[in-house]
Each structure stands twice: as C-alpha cells, then as structure tokens.
Amino acid sequence: MKTAHVLVAADKFKGSLTAVQVAERVTAGLRRVVPGVRVETLPVADGGDGTVAAAVAAGFERREARVTGPLGTEVTAAYAVRDTTAVVEMAEASGLQHLPAGEFAPLTATTHGSGELLAAALDAGARTIVFGVGGSATTDGGAGMLAALGARFLDRDGKPLGPGGGALADLADADLSGLDPRIADIDLILASDVDNPLTGPKGAPEVYGRQKGATEDDIAVLDAALAHYASVLGPEQAELPGAGAAGGIGYGALVALGARFRPGIEVMLDVLGFAPALARATLVVTGEGSLDEQTLHGKAPAGVAAAARAAGVEVVAVCGRLALPPEALEKAGVRRAYALTALEPDPAVCMAQAGPLLERAAEAIARDFLA
C-alpha cells in the first residue's frame, strides 16, 4: 500500500488568505490529526491576481519594477523569473488593488504599466512570458500596454490619445511599427480563466465593466469605443477566446503581440511543476474562497481536479463558501468539499477567522481520508 502523501494545490481565499497561507493552514490541520503525514504544497493560480505569488512559491525569483498604475500614478509591481521564463501578472500593474477604496476610473484607467512590466521581463532576459490577465481595473483593450511597448494611437489631428478605453472612440490611426522588436522573438502565452470576446453581450465592458465602477452609460461608451478600436487594429481577433480578458488586454496581446491563448490554470500547472508533484500524491487538496458555478469554468480548483482525476488520484476541496451540489462536485472530480461556513455561518466572522477555521476543516479531511 502506498504511503499517504498529500498534495495541497489550492488557490487563494480572496480577501482572507493567500494561496501560500491556505497551504500552510491545511498542512497544520492535517498534521494535528496525523502528525507524520507527508504533505507537499504547491499553491496555484489561474492567471489572475496571486499568479506571481504562486510562481515564487514554486521556486521562481521575485523581481520588482516601478510602473504606471491604472490611474497614472507610479506603483510597485512584482513579476517572477526562472531561467528564461517569466511570469507577469497584469493585476500587479493595472489591477483593482491599486485603486483607492471606492474610487474607480472606468473610462480612463490604463494598462500602460502592464506594458512596462512586460518590458521589464524582456530586460530580465525572458524568452517565454506567461502573461496572467485578470483582476484588472481597466477596460482599454490593452492600448495602454501597447503604447508602453512603442505603439502610437493618434486622433484625427495626429495627437496621441489620452489614457483609457473611453478615448479609443477618437482613434484615427494605430501605428504599431515602433513596438519593441524583442516581442517578435519570444513565446508570449496569454493565461486567463475567461474566454470572452472583446465586445458585445459577452464582451469585456458588459460582463466585467460594473465591477470596475462603470455605469450603464459607461458600458455603452466603452463597448462602442472598443468596437471602433478593433475595426482599426483587426476585427477578427476581437472574437477570439480571451480577447475580452482583463478589460480587453487579451485582445491587445493577441492582435499586436503575437500572443497565444491558453486557459490560465493549464499554463500555471505546467509552469509550477504540477505533474511530477501529482505523481507522488495519494490525495490532493484543492480549493478557493468560493466554490460555485464560476469554479467549473476554468478556475484553479477545476483544473487541479481534472488533472488529478485523469491520474487516478482522489481529490477533496476546501472553500470559504460552497454553492455547488454534490453531483456537480463529483462531475468536476471532487470527492467532497469542506466549507468554512459549515463551521461558522456568519460570513464576516468566517472571513476574519479563515485561518483557524481552515485548520479545523483540514483536521476533518485527515480524519475522513487519512486516519
């Protein structure tokens, strides 16, 4: 009989615990019940916020750069490097976390800093860049990113456009000839957990604009502006999976930087070395803050569970909140889910005490599957 070897491969509990902290708490809970159990931790991410932290936990070197934030002020952004592979997370430069509480700029927020972060990865010698996109404060179609890399976007008077998606309505000419030539020589992988097109009912403004502070009028303006932008740069790419990711930065990467789209969790599992870790495991613990319908569509736990099921390894999940019935969990490859709300029904207390509660959930996993 194979000795028990638990692989903890969970995403963050957003607002409560990082993926690294989730792994630490689960490990502590398991070992409280089975002190000698072998536990291997591999924090995971699906391309959104937390992607760089997951790479660093897997052995990448953390680097920092000063770049332009979504509101135009300078921010510090991290990326990760190992050999000639870099992991760049657009949220580090252009994410919602850089907005002051209650302050949004749906029409003017820029991805300029994301382009600067890509340039920093190129300066570090990267030949492969995993570009994780999600958690953005922006809806500019990646125009700011491209401008930072040397593109020029001009109005009818030949003047550079202002920042943000709203300004794209005035786009008359897009000159991509000045793009950093190093881009042509690298493998740029667009890693995202969403496959939305750029515009329309399932596009970036309509689906994600409200969480960035956009009103209904703003959404209409942004959708029309992005459609015009795509008519100038290339309408075909606007329909590609991932074009609408992170306020359309996916489109900018696809149309102008030669990026290729892959589901974020698939890319990250490859980059993080999940396959060899899975080969050593007898039980996998995955999870995220909320296990719900979105989880089933490309989120980290679904990717982990699918890979584990294919390898014949049993999977259980931990979460703050469980909104999936047992049959949906089983279909996704998850044997059982342990929700913190089952231990503490008050959501506010649950988030505040997520660490200790997660240890208790892990104790239950150990009793049910290891003891």
ZAMARGU-4260 file (C-alpha; in steps of 0.2 Angstrom, whole numbers, plus 5000, padded with zeros to 4 digits):
<rodrens>
0) 5000/5000/5000 | 5007/5017/4995 | 5011/5028/5010 | 5000/5043/5011 | 5006/5058/5003
5) 4995/5074/5002 | 4997/5087/4989 | 4989/5104/4994 | 4986/5113/4977 | 4974/5127/4982
10) 4971/5145/4976 | 4969/5160/4987 | 4953/5163/4998 | 4951/5181/4991 | 4950/5194/5005
15) 4956/5181/5018 | 4971/5170/5014 | 4984/5170/5000 | 4987/5153/4992 | 5003/5151/5002
20) 4993/5154/5018 | 4979/5142/5013 | 4993/5128/5010 | 5001/5132/5027 | 4984/5131/5036
25) 4979/5115/5028 | 4996/5107/5032 | 4994/5112/5050 | 4977/5104/5052 | 4981/5088/5043
30) 4997/5086/5054 | 4987/5089/5070 | 4977/5073/5067 | 4991/5063/5058 | 5007/5070/5064
35) 5019/5061/5052 | 5009/5063/5036 | 5019/5068/5021 | 5012/5085/5014 | 5018/5094/4998
40) 5012/5111/4995 | 5010/5119/4978 | 5000/5135/4979 | 4991/5138/4962 | 4983/5152/4952
45) 4973/5153/4936 | 4982/5169/4929 | 4973/5182/4939 | 4979/5190/4955 | 4990/5179/4965
50) 4999/5171/4950 | 5016/5179/4953 | 5015/5173/4972 | 5011/5156/4966 | 5026/5156/4954
55) 5038/5162/4968 | 5031/5149/4980 | 5036/5136/4966 | 5054/5142/4966 | 5054/5157/4954
60) 5063/5173/4959 | 5053/5188/4963 | 5058/5204/4955 | 5050/5221/4956 | 5048/5236/4945
65) 5041/5254/4946 | 5027/5256/4933 | 5012/5267/4929 | 4997/5262/4939 | 4979/5262/4932
70) 4976/5280/4937 | 4993/5286/4930 | 5002/5287/4946 | 5018/5276/4949 | 5016/5259/4958
75) 5027/5245/4963 | 5023/5229/4953 | 5031/5211/4955 | 5035/5198/4942 | 5044/5182/4943
80) 5058/5174/4934 | 5066/5157/4932 | 5079/5154/4919 | 5072/5162/4903 | 5054/5160/4909
85) 5045/5175/4917 | 5028/5176/4925 | 5020/5193/4923 | 5003/5197/4931 | 4994/5212/4924
90) 4985/5215/4940 | 5001/5219/4948 | 5002/5234/4937 | 4985/5238/4932 | 4974/5229/4945
95) 4959/5234/4956 | 4970/5233/4971 | 4979/5249/4965 | 4963/5259/4966 | 4959/5269/4982
100) 4944/5262/4991 | 4928/5267/4982 | 4937/5276/4968 | 4935/5270/4950 | 4940/5276/4933
105) 4931/5265/4921 | 4934/5277/4906 | 4952/5282/4909 | 4961/5268/4918 | 4976/5262/4909
110) 4986/5246/4906 | 5002/5256/4902 | 5010/5249/4917 | 5007/5231/4911 | 5017/5235/4896
115) 5031/5242/4906 | 5030/5226/4917 | 5032/5215/4901 | 5047/5226/4895 | 5055/5223/4912
120) 5053/5204/4909 | 5061/5206/4892 | 5075/5216/4901 | 5077/5202/4913 | 5081/5190/4898
125) 5064/5181/4897 | 5061/5171/4881 | 5045/5164/4887 | 5032/5175/4896 | 5017/5169/4904
130) 5006/5184/4904 | 4992/5181/4918 | 4977/5193/4915 | 4963/5195/4927 | 4958/5207/4941
135) 4960/5222/4931 | 4954/5240/4935 | 4955/5244/4916 | 4944/5242/4900 | 4956/5250/4887
140) 4958/5235/4876 | 4977/5234/4880 | 4980/5251/4871 | 4990/5257/4886 | 5000/5241/4887
145) 5004/5243/4868 | 5008/5261/4870 | 5021/5257/4883 | 5029/5245/4871 | 5031/5258/4857
150) 5014/5258/4848 | 5006/5275/4844 | 4987/5279/4844 | 4983/5295/4836 | 4967/5305/4834
155) 4961/5314/4818 | 4973/5329/4822 | 4988/5317/4824 | 4989/5319/4843 | 4991/5305/4855
160) 4975/5298/4863 | 4973/5300/4881 | 4973/5285/4893 | 4958/5273/4895 | 4945/5264/4885
165) 4934/5280/4883 | 4947/5289/4872 | 4948/5275/4859 | 4932/5282/4852 | 4943/5295/4844
170) 4956/5283/4837 | 4960/5288/4819 | 4977/5279/4817 | 4986/5265/4825 | 5005/5264/4822
175) 5012/5248/4828 | 5029/5250/4819 | 5038/5256/4834 | 5033/5240/4845 | 5048/5233/4855
180) 5056/5221/4842 | 5061/5209/4856 | 5042/5204/4856 | 5044/5195/4840 | 5057/5183/4847
185) 5048/5177/4862 | 5034/5165/4866 | 5020/5176/4874 | 5007/5165/4882 | 4990/5174/4887
190) 4985/5165/4903 | 4967/5168/4908 | 4952/5160/4916 | 4939/5168/4904 | 4936/5166/4886
195) 4925/5181/4882 | 4926/5191/4866 | 4931/5209/4866 | 4914/5217/4864 | 4895/5213/4863
200) 4884/5204/4876 | 4898/5193/4882 | 4911/5206/4880 | 4923/5215/4892 | 4913/5230/4896
205) 4896/5222/4898 | 4902/5207/4908 | 4915/5215/4919 | 4913/5234/4917 | 4902/5236/4933
210) 4914/5228/4945 | 4926/5242/4939 | 4914/5256/4943 | 4906/5258/4925 | 4888/5264/4924
215) 4876/5258/4911 | 4881/5273/4900 | 4900/5270/4903 | 4897/5252/4897 | 4889/5258/4881
220) 4903/5270/4878 | 4917/5258/4881 | 4909/5244/4870 | 4907/5256/4856 | 4925/5263/4858
225) 4932/5245/4859 | 4922/5240/4843 | 4930/5255/4834 | 4947/5251/4841 | 4945/5233/4834
230) 4939/5240/4817 | 4956/5249/4816 | 4968/5235/4823 | 4959/5219/4817 | 4941/5214/4820
235) 4944/5195/4818 | 4955/5194/4833 | 4941/5203/4844 | 4931/5187/4843 | 4945/5175/4849
240) 4944/5167/4866 | 4952/5178/4879 | 4951/5194/4869 | 4939/5201/4882 | 4950/5196/4896
245) 4955/5209/4909 | 4946/5223/4900 | 4952/5218/4883 | 4970/5217/4887 | 4969/5200/4880
250) 4964/5207/4863 | 4979/5219/4863 | 4991/5205/4866 | 4983/5194/4853 | 4981/5206/4839
255) 4998/5215/4841 | 5010/5205/4852 | 5008/5188/4844 | 5001/5180/4860 | 4993/5163/4861
260) 4979/5160/4872 | 4979/5145/4885 | 4967/5143/4900 | 4977/5150/4914 | 4976/5135/4926
265) 4983/5124/4912 | 4998/5135/4909 | 5001/5138/4928 | 5000/5119/4932 | 5014/5117/4918
270) 5024/5131/4924 | 5023/5126/4943 | 5028/5108/4940 | 5011/5100/4945 | 5013/5084/4935
275) 5028/5077/4945 | 5020/5083/4961 | 5004/5074/4957 | 5014/5058/4953 | 5019/5057/4971
280) 5002/5061/4978 | 4989/5049/4985 | 4977/5063/4990 | 4975/5081/4983 | 4968/5095/4992
285) 4962/5110/4981 | 4950/5124/4984 | 4947/5143/4983 | 4937/5156/4993 | 4920/5151/4984
290) 4916/5135/4975 | 4902/5140/4964 | 4897/5139/4945 | 4912/5150/4940 | 4924/5137/4948
295) 4918/5125/4935 | 4923/5136/4920 | 4942/5137/4921 | 4946/5141/4939 | 4960/5134/4948
300) 4951/5120/4958 | 4943/5113/4942 | 4959/5112/4933 | 4968/5103/4948 | 4953/5091/4950
305) 4953/5087/4931 | 4971/5083/4931 | 4971/5073/4947 | 4956/5063/4941 | 4965/5059/4925
310) 4979/5052/4935 | 4968/5042/4946 | 4971/5052/4962 | 4957/5057/4974 | 4953/5075/4976
315) 4945/5084/4991 | 4942/5103/4991 | 4942/5117/5004 | 4932/5133/5002 | 4925/5148/5012
320) 4908/5146/5004 | 4901/5131/4995 | 4887/5134/4981 | 4889/5118/4971 | 4878/5102/4974
325) 4887/5086/4977 | 4883/5080/4959 | 4892/5095/4952 | 4907/5092/4963 | 4908/5074/4958
330) 4907/5078/4940 | 4921/5090/4942 | 4931/5076/4950 | 4930/5082/4968 | 4925/5068/4981
335) 4920/5080/4995 | 4921/5099/4999 | 4924/5106/5016 | 4916/5124/5018 | 4921/5136/5032
340) 4903/5142/5033 | 4898/5124/5039 | 4909/5128/5054 | 4905/5147/5056 | 4889/5153/5047
345) 4892/5171/5049 | 4901/5177/5033 | 4911/5191/5042 | 4917/5180/5056 | 4921/5167/5043
350) 4932/5178/5033 | 4940/5186/5049 | 4944/5168/5056 | 4948/5160/5040 | 4964/5153/5045
355) 4959/5144/5061 | 4943/5138/5053 | 4953/5131/5038 | 4964/5121/5050 | 4948/5114/5058
360) 4942/5109/5040 | 4959/5101/5037 | 4958/5091/5053 | 4941/5084/5046 | 4949/5079/5030
365) 4963/5070/5039 | 4950/5060/5050 | 4940/5056/5035 | 4954/5051/5022 | 4970/5048/5032
370) 4967/5042/5049
</rodrens>
